[in-house]
Amino acid sequence: MHHHGYLWTGPKERFDQEALRRPPYPEPPPAESGPELIQRHREVAAEFPISDLPPLETVYWLVKPRSLVRGTWDEAKEAASWLGERLAEYASRCASERDQDATRLAQLVNAAAEQLHSGGDVSYGCYLERPSYLSLAVVTCSPNRAIPELACPIM
């Protein structure tokens, strides 16, 4: 078991494009569906796996391009440490004072280490100025307990 880290920042409007943040349904819409629905399914099916947008479900980072992996760690504490470093790096830009609180951020990192050690995934996000959004995630891999059949992006 190992862990991959992901980081995304970008405009809130882009982050809010939820259709591109969720995997497409496995089956396309029926042939008698409207052409708009069929076209939208095709677009999402093509875009989701290559888009750098954070998926709504953390585990789906594993289907994204390997170039989006910001780090890989064998130990949960190392992965949580990376998460903590990123949180500290961005804290002063977070719109909410709660997201800037050092004590709270340390608690998040400790909880992340426990979650990762038990084989879970972690994700954290906050609104930044302008308005932008920061999304951080660490995903457990080989296998992931949520969807064990997803392949590791690095192997």
Secondary structure, 3 states (H helix, E strand, C coil): CEEEEEEEEEEHHHHCCHHHCCCCCCCCCCCCCCHHHHHHHHHHHHHCCCCCCCCCCHHHHHHCCHHHCCEEECCHHHHHHHHHHHHHHHHHHECCCHHHCHHHHHHHHHHHHHHHHCCCCEEEEEEECCCEEEEEEEEEECCCCCCCCCCCCCC
